[in-house]
Every structure is written in C-alpha cells, then in structure tokens.
Amino acid sequence: MSFKESETSVANNSEQAFAHRPTWAEIDLNKLAANFREVRRKVGTETSVMAVVKANAYGHGAVECAQKLASEGADWFGVALPEEAFQLREAGIEQPILSLGGFWAGQEAACIKHRVVPVIYRSEMAETFDAAARTAGVAAEVFVKVDTGMGRLGVRYAQLSEFLDRLCSCQNIRVTGVMTHFAAADEPELNSYTEKQIARFNYSLEQFATRGINPTYRAASNSAATFAHTSARFNMVRPGGVLYGLWRDILQPIAELTPSLQAVMSLRTRIALLKSVAQGQPLGYGCTFRTERETTVATLPVGYHDGLMRALSNQGRVIVRGHLAPIIGRISMDLTLIDVTDVPEVATGDCVTLIGEDGKLSITAEDIARQASTLSYEITCGISERVPRRYVHE
C-alpha cells in the first residue's frame, strides 16, 4: 500500500515542498475500485455503468477517482458542469463524459471540441447545440432528459411530443441517450411513485421510437435505484454516492440489500495544543460550553471552513487513541476544541480521526450527517480544497 498526495495540495519550491498543517483527507482508491466492482456485479456486464464524479467526486477528488475508475472499466463518467468535464479531459480521461446539467450559452464549441456530451432539456438548447455542431462540421452526441416526476431539469413528459417535433429538425446532433431521474428511489414507502416514473419513462421511450429515434443508452437509475429497482436499470446505471461508500442513509431503509460497500474517505488531524482547564470555565465563542470538572482540552487545527460542520458544536465526537472524545464549545472557522480528559496518555501530535476508523471504533459520514440533520453527500462534498487529499494505492 502506498500514498500519493494530490498535486493540488503540494506547494513545490523547486526542490523542496512546504510542510503542511496536519489536517488531511485520506482517499482509499482500493476501496473505490472494490465498490465499483460491487456495482458491476450487481447490474451485470450487459448494463453500462456511468460513474458519477461530479462535485469533485463527492469531495474525494475527481481526477484521481476517475483515473482509478477508468482502469476498472467505467464505461462513462457523469459530471454536473462542462467545466468539470474539461478538467477530466485535461487529465487524460478518454471515456465518454456526460454533462448532467447541460451547458451554458457560449460553451457549445468547447463541449464539441472536448467531446463532452451535454444533457438537453429545452428545444432552444437542442437548436443552439445543433448550430454549433453544424459550424464545427460534426454530428454531436446529446442525451435528452425527460422529467418524469422529479421536477428539476428535463422536458416534462407531457410536453415531450412538441419537443420531439422540434428536435427532429436538428440535423447535426445525434440522440445517444435518453434519461430521467428518480425523486424517491431510496424511499420504500414511495415505491409506487418510482413505479409511476418508470412507466412514464417507458412511455417517453416509445415516443422517441415512433419518430425513428433509437438511443443507444436508456438511463434512469441513480445509486438507490441501481440497487433497489431492478426494472429501472434499463441498459445504463448512474451510481454516485455508493461508489464512495456512502449508502447507509440512502439504502439503509431497504434492509435486505445490505451491500458490501466500503467508505472511501477518512478525515484526520493532529492535536496542536493541550491544556488543563479548571472546573467552571467557559470555552469557545459565545461561552456555550462550561467545564464541569478539571478538564484536559485539546485544540485541533481544523474548523468549519475545512468541512467540520458548525452544527457539530457541543455534540460531535472524534476518536483519539482508540477512545471517543466529545467536541466542546463552538467549532470555529479554523480550530476546534475537544475534551480528552478520559484519553490515557494523550499527547500533542496525536492523530485524531474525525471520519473513519481507529481500532475498533469508527465514525462514518452518515453518523455525522445524522447529527447535523443532513445527508452524507453534504459531509464529504463539504471537505474544502484547503484540506489535502492523500491517495492510498495498492
């Protein structure tokens, strides 16, 4: 096993790199690969897998994760923005890339140049992209998104006929795929709504077929649907969070699935300062915590700008030397206090685990999300760029 630190986190001064604040995110690419193989095993070799690496691969590092997933056989990559796709192309990723959010005015030529396939969801988008493809002298690929009930992007299924009439006049774009997105595939009590969306999608595909449009890919399943709704896989799935081992808050309600997925990210820091504080002393902004005993307080060089959510103030926990230690006081922008009174032999420089495993204990992104009343995706996406990513390789 070896480590490689992200190039963006290392400042080189000719021969010597500067030392770093001892706060880092550890990304285990071996676990990422294992999770991808689990998805592949689940859906079979006849179903294409689009690995979603948007939002910097849910905070894990888009380039490094895409490179690993490419080596594992990912068929496509999904991003949110053309800018994210351009970054992957610059890093040498050759697989087809879908821009799930389409494109913005003025990005058409760049998408065509870098072979980025946009999602189309308005007639004007199709016509603009068609004109750009005609200027470039190519037949450009697109996906069409149908809104079957999510209510965000997509041609509303009831208005699809009118959209297709205008689409058929475009001569320089080719509909490679048709897609939709589920609103509640992770909610067993709303299975009837997901089934309704599947039926609407099937009806939409029939409308494409009646106009002679036969897309190569029919894609509907996000992470939850990939595991929970076999009939929704069609011939392409779009796993996102499950690739990074984030599943307990989207698949846990479906107890029989229990996929063997592993968390890819750990977040760690080291104790910067230890001090003994007398009983009855207030700590932190707003004096929201007061010691109830003589307390050994550790200061950690990590704060809410790094992604340690302020909502964890006075309720979160970390792991030190195999013991849980509570966060005390308000989490600051750059610093956090913890109570290590009950941690034997605690010392300055000790490693502190904020997300991940230490001995028999673990703290998952889902655990933190539950405390903060949010989703695990927000936890990992929130780990800021000033936190270096260190990549574990075989």
C-alpha positions as a Markdown table, in Angstrom:
| # | Residue | x | y | z |
|---|---|---|---|---|
| 1 | Met | 0.0 | 0.0 | 0.0 |
| 2 | Ser | 1.3 | 3.4 | -0.9 |
| 3 | Phe | 0.3 | 7.0 | -0.5 |
| 4 | Lys | 0.2 | 9.8 | -3.1 |
| 5 | Glu | -0.7 | 13.3 | -2.2 |
| 6 | Ser | -2.8 | 15.3 | -4.6 |
| 7 | Glu | -0.7 | 17.6 | -6.7 |
| 8 | Thr | -3.0 | 20.5 | -5.9 |
| 9 | Ser | -2.2 | 20.1 | -2.2 |
| 10 | Val | 1.6 | 20.3 | -2.5 |
| 11 | Ala | 3.3 | 23.6 | -3.0 |
| 12 | Asn | 6.7 | 23.0 | -4.6 |
| 13 | Asn | 9.6 | 25.4 | -4.2 |
| 14 | Ser | 12.0 | 23.9 | -6.8 |
| 15 | Glu | 13.5 | 21.1 | -4.8 |
| 16 | Gln | 11.5 | 21.1 | -1.5 |
| 17 | Ala | 7.8 | 21.0 | -0.7 |
| 18 | Phe | 6.5 | 23.1 | 2.1 |
| 19 | Ala | 5.3 | 21.4 | 5.2 |
| 20 | His | 1.5 | 21.2 | 5.7 |
| 21 | Arg | -0.9 | 21.8 | 8.5 |
| 22 | Pro | -1.5 | 18.3 | 9.9 |
| 23 | Thr | -5.1 | 18.0 | 8.7 |
| 24 | Trp | -5.8 | 15.8 | 5.7 |
| 25 | Ala | -8.4 | 13.6 | 4.0 |
| 26 | Glu | -7.3 | 10.1 | 3.1 |
| 27 | Ile | -8.8 | 8.6 | 0.0 |
| 28 | Asp | -8.5 | 4.8 | -0.4 |
| 29 | Leu | -8.7 | 4.2 | -4.1 |
| 30 | Asn | -8.6 | 0.4 | -3.5 |
| 31 | Lys | -12.0 | 0.7 | -1.7 |
| 32 | Leu | -13.3 | 2.9 | -4.5 |
| 33 | Ala | -12.4 | 0.1 | -7.0 |
| 34 | Ala | -14.0 | -2.5 | -4.8 |
| 35 | Asn | -17.2 | -0.5 | -4.6 |
| 36 | Phe | -17.2 | -0.1 | -8.4 |
| 37 | Arg | -16.8 | -3.9 | -8.8 |
| 38 | Glu | -19.8 | -4.4 | -6.4 |
| 39 | Val | -21.9 | -2.2 | -8.7 |
| 40 | Arg | -20.8 | -4.1 | -11.7 |
| 41 | Arg | -21.5 | -7.4 | -10.1 |
| 42 | Lys | -25.0 | -6.2 | -9.1 |
| 43 | Val | -26.0 | -5.0 | -12.6 |
| 44 | Gly | -24.1 | -7.4 | -14.8 |
| 45 | Thr | -21.8 | -7.0 | -17.7 |
| 46 | Glu | -24.6 | -6.1 | -20.2 |
| 47 | Thr | -25.5 | -2.9 | -18.4 |
| 48 | Ser | -23.3 | 0.1 | -18.9 |
| 49 | Val | -22.0 | 1.9 | -15.8 |
| 50 | Met | -21.7 | 5.7 | -15.8 |
| 51 | Ala | -19.6 | 6.6 | -12.8 |
| 52 | Val | -20.7 | 9.9 | -11.4 |
| 53 | Val | -17.7 | 12.1 | -10.4 |
| 54 | Lys | -19.4 | 15.4 | -10.1 |
| 55 | Ala | -18.7 | 17.9 | -7.3 |
| 56 | Asn | -15.0 | 16.8 | -7.3 |
| 57 | Ala | -16.2 | 13.2 | -7.0 |
| 58 | Tyr | -18.3 | 14.0 | -3.9 |
| 59 | Gly | -15.3 | 15.6 | -2.4 |
| 60 | His | -12.9 | 12.7 | -3.0 |
| 61 | Gly | -11.0 | 14.2 | -6.0 |
| 62 | Ala | -12.5 | 13.9 | -9.4 |
| 63 | Val | -9.3 | 13.4 | -11.4 |
| 64 | Glu | -7.8 | 10.7 | -9.2 |
| 65 | Cys | -11.1 | 8.9 | -8.7 |
| 66 | Ala | -11.8 | 9.0 | -12.5 |
| 67 | Gln | -8.4 | 7.6 | -13.3 |
| 68 | Lys | -8.9 | 4.7 | -10.9 |
| 69 | Leu | -12.5 | 4.0 | -12.2 |
| 70 | Ala | -11.3 | 4.2 | -15.8 |
| 71 | Ser | -8.8 | 1.5 | -15.0 |
| 72 | Glu | -11.6 | -0.6 | -13.5 |
| 73 | Gly | -13.6 | -0.3 | -16.7 |
| 74 | Ala | -16.1 | 2.5 | -16.1 |
| 75 | Asp | -18.0 | 3.0 | -19.4 |
| 76 | Trp | -18.9 | 6.7 | -19.0 |
| 77 | Phe | -18.3 | 9.5 | -16.5 |
| 78 | Gly | -21.0 | 11.8 | -15.3 |
| 79 | Val | -20.3 | 15.4 | -14.2 |
| 80 | Ala | -22.5 | 18.3 | -13.3 |
| 81 | Leu | -20.9 | 21.0 | -15.4 |
| 82 | Pro | -18.8 | 21.2 | -18.7 |
| 83 | Glu | -16.0 | 22.8 | -16.6 |
| 84 | Glu | -15.8 | 19.5 | -14.6 |
| 85 | Ala | -15.6 | 17.6 | -17.9 |
| 86 | Phe | -12.8 | 19.8 | -19.3 |
| 87 | Gln | -10.8 | 19.1 | -16.1 |
| 88 | Leu | -11.1 | 15.4 | -16.7 |
| 89 | Arg | -10.1 | 15.7 | -20.4 |
| 90 | Glu | -7.0 | 17.8 | -19.4 |
| 91 | Ala | -6.1 | 14.9 | -17.0 |
| 92 | Gly | -6.2 | 12.4 | -19.9 |
| 93 | Ile | -9.6 | 10.8 | -19.3 |
| 94 | Glu | -10.7 | 9.4 | -22.6 |
| 95 | Gln | -14.1 | 7.7 | -21.7 |
| 96 | Pro | -17.3 | 9.5 | -22.8 |
| 97 | Ile | -18.3 | 12.2 | -20.4 |
| 98 | Leu | -21.9 | 13.3 | -19.8 |
| 99 | Ser | -22.6 | 16.8 | -18.5 |
| 100 | Leu | -25.7 | 16.2 | -16.4 |
| 101 | Gly | -26.5 | 19.9 | -16.2 |
| 102 | Gly | -26.2 | 20.5 | -19.9 |
| 103 | Phe | -24.2 | 23.6 | -20.9 |
| 104 | Trp | -24.4 | 27.4 | -20.6 |
| 105 | Ala | -24.6 | 29.8 | -23.5 |
| 106 | Gly | -21.2 | 30.1 | -25.1 |
| 107 | Gln | -19.9 | 26.6 | -24.0 |
| 108 | Glu | -21.2 | 24.8 | -27.1 |
| 109 | Ala | -18.0 | 24.9 | -29.1 |
| 110 | Ala | -15.8 | 23.9 | -26.1 |
| 111 | Cys | -18.1 | 20.9 | -25.4 |
| 112 | Ile | -17.8 | 19.8 | -29.0 |
| 113 | Lys | -14.1 | 20.3 | -29.1 |
| 114 | His | -13.6 | 18.2 | -25.9 |
| 115 | Arg | -16.1 | 15.6 | -26.7 |
| 116 | Val | -18.4 | 16.4 | -23.8 |
| 117 | Val | -21.9 | 15.1 | -24.3 |
| 118 | Pro | -24.5 | 17.5 | -22.8 |
| 119 | Val | -27.9 | 16.7 | -21.4 |
| 120 | Ile | -30.5 | 18.6 | -23.4 |
| 121 | Tyr | -33.8 | 19.6 | -21.8 |
| 122 | Arg | -35.1 | 22.6 | -23.8 |
| 123 | Ser | -35.8 | 22.9 | -27.5 |
| 124 | Glu | -33.6 | 26.1 | -27.7 |
| 125 | Met | -30.7 | 24.1 | -26.3 |
| 126 | Ala | -31.0 | 21.5 | -28.9 |
| 127 | Glu | -31.1 | 24.0 | -31.7 |
| 128 | Thr | -28.2 | 26.0 | -30.3 |
| 129 | Phe | -26.1 | 22.9 | -30.0 |
| 130 | Asp | -27.1 | 21.7 | -33.4 |
| 131 | Ala | -26.0 | 25.1 | -34.9 |
| 132 | Ala | -22.6 | 24.8 | -33.1 |
| 133 | Ala | -22.2 | 21.2 | -34.4 |
| 134 | Arg | -23.0 | 22.3 | -37.9 |
| 135 | Thr | -20.4 | 25.1 | -37.7 |
| 136 | Ala | -17.8 | 22.5 | -36.5 |
| 137 | Gly | -18.8 | 20.2 | -39.3 |
| 138 | Val | -19.6 | 17.3 | -37.0 |
| 139 | Ala | -22.6 | 15.3 | -35.8 |
| 140 | Ala | -22.5 | 15.9 | -32.0 |
| 141 | Glu | -23.9 | 13.5 | -29.4 |
| 142 | Val | -26.5 | 14.5 | -26.8 |
| 143 | Phe | -28.6 | 12.9 | -24.1 |
| 144 | Val | -32.2 | 14.1 | -23.7 |
| 145 | Lys | -33.6 | 14.3 | -20.2 |
| 146 | Val | -37.2 | 13.6 | -19.6 |
| 147 | Asp | -38.8 | 15.0 | -16.4 |
| 148 | Thr | -41.0 | 12.1 | -15.2 |
| 149 | Gly | -41.7 | 13.5 | -11.8 |
| 150 | Met | -38.5 | 15.0 | -10.2 |
| 151 | Gly | -39.5 | 18.5 | -11.3 |
| 152 | Arg | -36.0 | 19.8 | -11.8 |
| 153 | Leu | -34.3 | 19.6 | -15.2 |
| 154 | Gly | -35.9 | 17.8 | -18.1 |
| 155 | Val | -38.5 | 18.0 | -20.8 |
| 156 | Arg | -41.8 | 17.4 | -18.9 |
| 157 | Tyr | -43.1 | 14.1 | -20.1 |
| 158 | Ala | -46.5 | 15.6 | -21.0 |
| 159 | Gln | -44.8 | 18.1 | -23.4 |
| 160 | Leu | -42.4 | 15.6 | -24.9 |
| 161 | Ser | -44.2 | 15.4 | -28.2 |
| 162 | Glu | -43.8 | 19.0 | -29.0 |
| 163 | Phe | -40.1 | 18.9 | -28.0 |
| 164 | Leu | -39.5 | 16.0 | -30.3 |
| 165 | Asp | -41.1 | 17.7 | -33.2 |
| 166 | Arg | -38.6 | 20.5 | -33.0 |
| 167 | Leu | -35.7 | 18.1 | -32.2 |
| 168 | Cys | -36.3 | 16.2 | -35.5 |
| 169 | Ser | -35.4 | 19.4 | -37.4 |
| 170 | Cys | -31.9 | 19.3 | -36.0 |
| 171 | Gln | -29.6 | 17.7 | -38.5 |
| 172 | Asn | -26.2 | 17.8 | -36.7 |
| 173 | Ile | -27.0 | 16.3 | -33.3 |
| 174 | Arg | -27.5 | 12.6 | -32.5 |
| 175 | Val | -29.5 | 11.4 | -29.5 |
| 176 | Thr | -27.1 | 8.9 | -28.0 |
| 177 | Gly | -29.1 | 8.6 | -24.8 |
| 178 | Val | -32.4 | 9.3 | -23.1 |
| 179 | Met | -32.5 | 9.7 | -19.3 |
| 180 | Thr | -34.6 | 10.6 | -16.3 |
| 181 | His | -34.1 | 11.0 | -12.6 |
| 182 | Phe | -36.0 | 9.4 | -9.7 |
| 183 | Ala | -37.3 | 11.5 | -6.8 |
| 184 | Ala | -37.7 | 8.8 | -4.2 |
| 185 | Ala | -35.9 | 5.6 | -5.2 |
| 186 | Asp | -34.4 | 5.4 | -1.7 |
| 187 | Glu | -37.9 | 5.6 | 0.0 |
| 188 | Pro | -39.6 | 2.1 | 0.1 |
| 189 | Glu | -42.9 | 3.7 | 1.2 |
| 190 | Leu | -42.8 | 5.7 | -2.1 |
| 191 | Asn | -42.2 | 2.8 | -4.4 |
| 192 | Ser | -45.5 | 3.5 | -6.2 |
| 193 | Tyr | -44.2 | 6.9 | -7.2 |
| 194 | Thr | -41.0 | 5.4 | -8.5 |
| 195 | Glu | -43.0 | 2.8 | -10.5 |
| 196 | Lys | -45.1 | 5.7 | -11.9 |
| 197 | Gln | -41.9 | 7.4 | -13.0 |
| 198 | Ile | -40.6 | 4.2 | -14.6 |
| 199 | Ala | -43.9 | 3.9 | -16.5 |
| 200 | Arg | -43.7 | 7.5 | -17.7 |
| 201 | Phe | -40.1 | 6.9 | -18.9 |
| 202 | Asn | -41.1 | 3.8 | -20.8 |
| 203 | Tyr | -43.9 | 5.8 | -22.5 |
| 204 | Ser | -41.4 | 8.5 | -23.3 |
| 205 | Leu | -39.1 | 6.0 | -24.9 |
| 206 | Glu | -42.0 | 4.9 | -27.1 |
| 207 | Gln | -42.4 | 8.4 | -28.3 |
| 208 | Phe | -38.8 | 8.6 | -29.3 |
| 209 | Ala | -39.2 | 5.3 | -31.2 |
| 210 | Thr | -42.2 | 6.5 | -33.1 |
| 211 | Arg | -40.1 | 9.2 | -34.6 |
| 212 | Gly | -37.3 | 6.9 | -35.5 |
| 213 | Ile | -35.0 | 7.9 | -32.7 |
| 214 | Asn | -33.4 | 4.9 | -31.1 |
| 215 | Pro | -30.9 | 5.9 | -28.4 |
| 216 | Thr | -28.0 | 3.6 | -27.6 |
| 217 | Tyr | -28.5 | 4.3 | -23.9 |
| 218 | Arg | -31.6 | 4.4 | -21.7 |
| 219 | Ala | -30.6 | 5.6 | -18.3 |
| 220 | Ala | -32.7 | 6.1 | -15.2 |
| 221 | Ser | -31.1 | 4.6 | -12.1 |
| 222 | Asn | -29.2 | 6.7 | -9.6 |
| 223 | Ser | -27.4 | 4.9 | -6.7 |
| 224 | Ala | -30.5 | 3.9 | -4.8 |
| 225 | Ala | -32.4 | 2.7 | -7.9 |
| 226 | Thr | -29.3 | 0.7 | -9.1 |
| 227 | Phe | -29.7 | -1.5 | -6.0 |
| 228 | Ala | -33.4 | -1.2 | -5.2 |
| 229 | His | -35.2 | -1.2 | -8.5 |
| 230 | Thr | -34.1 | -3.9 | -11.0 |
| 231 | Ser | -36.7 | -2.8 | -13.6 |
| 232 | Ala | -35.3 | 0.7 | -13.6 |
| 233 | Arg | -31.8 | -0.3 | -14.7 |
| 234 | Phe | -32.6 | -0.4 | -18.5 |
| 235 | Asn | -29.1 | -0.6 | -20.1 |
| 236 | Met | -27.2 | 2.1 | -18.2 |
| 237 | Val | -27.0 | 3.0 | -14.5 |
| 238 | Arg | -25.5 | 6.1 | -12.9 |
| 239 | Pro | -24.1 | 5.3 | -9.5 |
| 240 | Gly | -22.7 | 8.2 | -7.5 |
| 241 | Gly | -22.6 | 8.1 | -3.7 |
| 242 | Val | -22.4 | 4.3 | -3.5 |
| 243 | Leu | -19.1 | 4.4 | -5.3 |
| 244 | Tyr | -17.6 | 6.3 | -2.4 |
| 245 | Gly | -19.1 | 4.0 | 0.2 |
| 246 | Leu | -21.9 | 6.5 | 1.1 |
| 247 | Trp | -25.0 | 4.3 | 1.3 |
| 248 | Arg | -26.3 | 3.9 | 4.8 |
| 249 | Asp | -28.6 | 7.0 | 4.5 |
| 250 | Ile | -29.9 | 6.1 | 1.0 |
| 251 | Leu | -30.1 | 2.3 | 1.2 |
| 252 | Gln | -30.4 | 1.5 | 4.9 |
| 253 | Pro | -34.3 | 1.6 | 4.8 |
| 254 | Ile | -34.0 | -1.3 | 2.3 |
| 255 | Ala | -32.6 | -3.8 | 4.8 |
| 256 | Glu | -32.4 | -6.8 | 2.6 |
| 257 | Leu | -29.9 | -5.1 | 0.3 |
| 258 | Thr | -27.0 | -4.6 | 2.8 |
| 259 | Pro | -24.4 | -4.0 | 0.0 |
| 260 | Ser | -20.8 | -4.7 | 0.9 |
| 261 | Leu | -19.6 | -1.2 | 0.2 |
| 262 | Gln | -16.7 | 0.5 | 1.9 |
| 263 | Ala | -16.3 | 4.1 | 2.9 |
| 264 | Val | -13.5 | 5.6 | 0.7 |
| 265 | Met | -12.7 | 8.8 | 2.7 |
| 266 | Ser | -11.2 | 9.3 | 6.1 |
| 267 | Leu | -10.6 | 12.7 | 7.7 |
| 268 | Arg | -7.9 | 13.2 | 10.2 |
| 269 | Thr | -5.9 | 15.8 | 12.1 |
| 270 | Arg | -3.4 | 16.0 | 15.0 |
| 271 | Ile | -3.6 | 17.7 | 18.4 |
| 272 | Ala | -1.9 | 21.1 | 18.2 |
| 273 | Leu | -2.2 | 22.1 | 21.9 |
| 274 | Leu | -3.1 | 20.5 | 25.2 |
| 275 | Lys | -4.1 | 22.5 | 28.3 |
| 276 | Ser | -5.7 | 21.8 | 31.7 |
| 277 | Val | -8.7 | 23.9 | 32.4 |
| 278 | Ala | -10.3 | 24.3 | 35.9 |
| 279 | Gln | -13.9 | 23.4 | 36.7 |
| 280 | Gly | -16.5 | 26.0 | 35.8 |
| 281 | Gln | -14.6 | 27.7 | 32.9 |
| 282 | Pro | -16.4 | 28.8 | 29.7 |
| 283 | Leu | -14.8 | 27.7 | 26.4 |
| 284 | Gly | -15.2 | 28.9 | 22.8 |
| 285 | Tyr | -17.2 | 31.6 | 21.1 |
| 286 | Gly | -20.4 | 32.6 | 23.0 |
| 287 | Cys | -19.2 | 30.6 | 26.1 |
| 288 | Thr | -21.6 | 27.8 | 25.1 |
| 289 | Phe | -19.6 | 25.2 | 27.0 |
| 290 | Arg | -18.6 | 25.3 | 30.6 |
| 291 | Thr | -16.3 | 22.7 | 32.2 |
| 292 | Glu | -18.0 | 20.5 | 34.8 |
| 293 | Arg | -14.7 | 19.2 | 36.1 |
| 294 | Glu | -11.0 | 19.9 | 35.7 |
| 295 | Thr | -10.7 | 19.2 | 32.0 |
| 296 | Thr | -7.9 | 18.4 | 29.6 |
| 297 | Val | -8.7 | 20.3 | 26.5 |
| 298 | Ala | -7.1 | 19.6 | 23.1 |
| 299 | Thr | -7.1 | 22.2 | 20.3 |
| 300 | Leu | -7.4 | 20.8 | 16.8 |
| 301 | Pro | -6.2 | 22.6 | 13.6 |
| 302 | Val | -9.5 | 22.0 | 11.8 |
| 303 | Gly | -12.7 | 24.0 | 11.6 |
| 304 | Tyr | -15.9 | 24.7 | 9.7 |
| 305 | His | -14.0 | 26.1 | 6.7 |
| 306 | Asp | -12.4 | 22.7 | 6.3 |
| 307 | Gly | -15.8 | 21.0 | 6.4 |
| 308 | Leu | -16.2 | 20.1 | 10.1 |
| 309 | Met | -19.8 | 21.4 | 10.3 |
| 310 | Arg | -20.5 | 24.0 | 12.9 |
| 311 | Ala | -23.7 | 22.1 | 13.7 |
| 312 | Leu | -21.5 | 19.5 | 15.5 |
| 313 | Ser | -20.6 | 22.1 | 18.1 |
| 314 | Asn | -21.1 | 20.6 | 21.6 |
| 315 | Gln | -22.5 | 17.4 | 20.2 |
| 316 | Gly | -20.0 | 15.8 | 17.7 |
| 317 | Arg | -17.3 | 13.3 | 18.7 |
| 318 | Val | -13.9 | 12.3 | 17.4 |
| 319 | Ile | -11.6 | 9.3 | 18.0 |
| 320 | Val | -8.3 | 9.8 | 19.9 |
| 321 | Arg | -6.1 | 6.8 | 20.8 |
| 322 | Gly | -9.0 | 4.4 | 20.3 |
| 323 | His | -11.3 | 6.5 | 22.6 |
| 324 | Leu | -14.2 | 8.7 | 21.7 |
| 325 | Ala | -13.7 | 12.3 | 22.7 |
| 326 | Pro | -16.5 | 14.9 | 22.6 |
| 327 | Ile | -16.3 | 18.2 | 20.7 |
| 328 | Ile | -16.8 | 21.0 | 23.2 |
| 329 | Gly | -17.7 | 24.6 | 22.5 |
| 330 | Arg | -18.5 | 26.1 | 19.2 |
| 331 | Ile | -16.5 | 24.9 | 16.2 |
| 332 | Ser | -14.5 | 27.8 | 14.8 |
| 333 | Met | -13.6 | 28.6 | 11.2 |
| 334 | Asp | -10.1 | 27.1 | 11.7 |
| 335 | Leu | -9.9 | 25.5 | 15.1 |
| 336 | Thr | -11.9 | 23.0 | 17.3 |
| 337 | Leu | -11.8 | 22.0 | 20.9 |
| 338 | Ile | -12.3 | 18.5 | 22.3 |
| 339 | Asp | -12.3 | 17.0 | 25.8 |
| 340 | Val | -9.5 | 14.4 | 26.1 |
| 341 | Thr | -9.7 | 14.1 | 29.9 |
| 342 | Asp | -10.5 | 10.4 | 29.6 |
| 343 | Val | -8.0 | 9.5 | 26.9 |
| 344 | Pro | -5.0 | 7.8 | 28.5 |
| 345 | Glu | -1.5 | 9.1 | 27.7 |
| 346 | Val | -2.9 | 11.7 | 25.3 |
| 347 | Ala | -0.1 | 13.9 | 23.8 |
| 348 | Thr | 0.4 | 16.8 | 21.5 |
| 349 | Gly | 0.7 | 15.5 | 17.9 |
| 350 | Asp | -1.6 | 12.5 | 18.5 |
| 351 | Cys | -3.7 | 11.6 | 15.5 |
| 352 | Val | -7.4 | 12.4 | 15.7 |
| 353 | Thr | -10.0 | 10.7 | 13.5 |
| 354 | Leu | -13.0 | 12.9 | 12.5 |
| 355 | Ile | -14.3 | 10.5 | 9.8 |
| 356 | Gly | -13.0 | 6.9 | 9.5 |
| 357 | Glu | -11.8 | 4.0 | 11.6 |
| 358 | Asp | -9.4 | 3.9 | 14.6 |
| 359 | Gly | -9.0 | 0.5 | 16.2 |
| 360 | Lys | -12.5 | -0.9 | 16.9 |
| 361 | Leu | -14.2 | 2.5 | 16.7 |
| 362 | Ser | -15.5 | 4.3 | 13.6 |
| 363 | Ile | -17.3 | 7.5 | 12.7 |
| 364 | Thr | -19.0 | 7.5 | 9.3 |
| 365 | Ala | -20.1 | 10.4 | 7.2 |
| 366 | Glu | -23.6 | 9.1 | 7.7 |
| 367 | Asp | -23.1 | 9.3 | 11.5 |
| 368 | Ile | -22.2 | 12.9 | 11.2 |
| 369 | Ala | -25.0 | 13.6 | 8.8 |
| 370 | Arg | -27.5 | 12.2 | 11.2 |
| 371 | Gln | -26.2 | 14.5 | 13.9 |
| 372 | Ala | -26.3 | 17.5 | 11.6 |
| 373 | Ser | -29.7 | 16.7 | 10.1 |
| 374 | Thr | -28.3 | 16.4 | 6.6 |
| 375 | Leu | -27.1 | 13.9 | 4.1 |
| 376 | Ser | -23.7 | 12.1 | 3.9 |
| 377 | Tyr | -23.1 | 13.6 | 0.5 |
| 378 | Glu | -23.0 | 17.1 | 2.0 |
| 379 | Ile | -20.5 | 15.9 | 4.6 |
| 380 | Thr | -17.9 | 14.7 | 2.0 |
| 381 | Cys | -18.6 | 17.4 | -0.5 |
| 382 | Gly | -18.1 | 20.0 | 2.2 |
| 383 | Ile | -14.4 | 19.0 | 2.9 |
| 384 | Ser | -12.8 | 22.1 | 1.5 |
| 385 | Glu | -10.0 | 22.4 | -1.0 |
| 386 | Arg | -7.6 | 23.6 | 1.7 |
| 387 | Val | -7.6 | 20.1 | 3.1 |
| 388 | Pro | -5.1 | 18.0 | 1.2 |
| 389 | Arg | -6.2 | 14.7 | -0.2 |
| 390 | Arg | -3.8 | 11.8 | 0.3 |
| 391 | Tyr | -4.5 | 8.8 | -2.0 |
| 392 | Val | -4.0 | 5.2 | -1.0 |
| 393 | His | -2.8 | 3.0 | -3.8 |
| 394 | Glu | -2.1 | -0.7 | -3.9 |
